[in-house]
Amino acid sequence: MPQLNPNPWFTILVFSWIIFLTIIPTKILNHTTPNEPAQMGEDKHKTEPWDWPW
């Protein structure tokens, strides 16, 4: 049965994974995010007791 012959399909599988793991991630990682995350201050938030209305 020809579908059990791994000779052409294994090379196609290997080359496609090489493309997926080398070329495509570099193209995706070259994009920059529009808003870089800002550093949050380390100030403590002032907490106040909450008086329930009932």
VOBA-1610 file (N, C-alpha, C; in pm, whole numbers, padded with zeros to 5 digits, always signed):
BEGIN
Met+00086-00118+00000Met+00000+00000+00000Met+00090+00124+00000Pro+00063+00219-00085Pro+00155+00333-00098Pro+00149+00429+00020Gln+00037+00436+00093Gln+00031+00531+00204Gln+00119+00488+00321Leu+00166+00365+00322Leu+00253+00319+00429Leu+00401+00344+00399Asn+00431+00394+00282Asn+00568+00426+00247Asn+00604+00561+00310Pro+00690+00565+00411Pro+00717+00691+00480Pro+00820+00780+00411Asn+00873+00735+00300Asn+00983+00808+00239Asn+00947+00951+00200Pro+00847+00978+00117Pro+00823+01120+00084Pro+00754+01196+00197Trp+00671+01128+00275Trp+00591+01199+00375Trp+00673+01239+00496Phe+00773+01162+00528Phe+00857+01198+00642Phe+00939+01323+00612Thr+00991+01335+00492Thr+01067+01457+00457Thr+00976+01578+00452Ile+00853+01562+00404Ile+00757+01674+00405Ile+00726+01714+00548Leu+00709+01617+00636Leu+00682+01646+00777Leu+00799+01719+00842Val+00920+01674+00816Val+01038+01736+00877Val+01056+01878+00826Phe+01044+01899+00697Phe+01062+02034+00643Phe+00951+02129+00686Ser+00829+02079+00698Ser+00722+02166+00743Ser+00743+02207+00889Trp+00793+02114+00975Trp+00820+02150+01114Trp+00940+02243+01125Ile+01035+02229+01036Ile+01148+02323+01036Ile+01098+02463+01003Ile+01008+02473+00907Ile+00950+02603+00873Ile+00869+02657+00989Phe+00787+02572+01051Phe+00704+02618+01162Phe+00788+02663+01281Leu+00899+02599+01306Leu+00977+02629+01426Leu+01085+02734+01405Thr+01118+02770+01281Thr+01223+02869+01260Thr+01172+02996+01195Ile+01101+02984+01086Ile+01064+03104+01009Ile+00942+03174+01068Ile+00838+03099+01096Ile+00713+03161+01141Ile+00726+03229+01278Pro+00792+03170+01381Pro+00804+03242+01509Pro+00884+03372+01497Thr+00985+03376+01411Thr+01060+03501+01397Thr+00974+03608+01332Lys+00887+03572+01239Lys+00797+03670+01178Lys+00695+03720+01280Ile+00647+03632+01366Ile+00547+03673+01465Ile+00612+03758+01573Leu+00732+03724+01617Leu+00797+03798+01725Leu+00850+03934+01680Asn+00858+03959+01550Asn+00902+04090+01504Asn+00796+04197+01522His+00672+04158+01540His+00566+04255+01562His+00576+04309+01704Thr+00557+04438+01719Thr+00562+04498+01852Thr+00420+04528+01898Thr+00401+04528+02027Thr+00271+04561+02081Thr+00250+04712+02074Pro+00128+04758+02051Pro+00106+04902+02037Pro+00128+04979+02167Asn+00098+04920+02280Asn+00114+04987+02409Asn+00203+04901+02497Glu+00320+04951+02525Glu+00409+04879+02615Glu+00354+04889+02757Pro+00363+04784+02836Pro+00310+04790+02972Pro+00392+04885+03058Ala+00324+04965+03137Ala+00389+05061+03224Ala+00416+04997+03360Gln+00522+05043+03425Gln+00555+04992+03558Gln+00457+05049+03660Met+00408+04965+03748Met+00318+05010+03853Met+00402+05056+03971Gly+00353+05158+04040Gly+00422+05206+04159Gly+00404+05108+04273Glu+00492+05115+04369Glu+00484+05023+04483Glu+00417+05090+04602Asp+00336+05192+04577Asp+00265+05259+04686Asp+00156+05167+04741Lys+00141+05171+04872Lys+00036+05093+04935Lys-00097+05167+04915His-00199+05090+04883His-00330+05151+04867His-00392+05178+05005Lys-00454+05292+05017Lys-00518+05328+05143Lys-00654+05257+05149Thr-00671+05174+05250Thr-00798+05103+05266Thr-00879+05170+05375Glu-01008+05179+05348Glu-01101+05239+05446Glu-01209+05138+05476Pro-01262+05141+05598Pro-01373+05049+05629Pro-01498+05087+05551Trp-01574+04987+05515Trp-01695+05011+05436Trp-01814+04996+05527Asp-01889+05106+05544Asp-02011+05101+05626Asp-02127+05055+05540Trp-02181+04940+05577Trp-02293+04886+05500Trp-02419+04964+05534Pro-02507+04989+05436Pro-02624+05073+05461Pro-02737+05004+05537Trp-02730+04876+05568Trp-02839+04814+05640Trp-02806+04787+05783
//
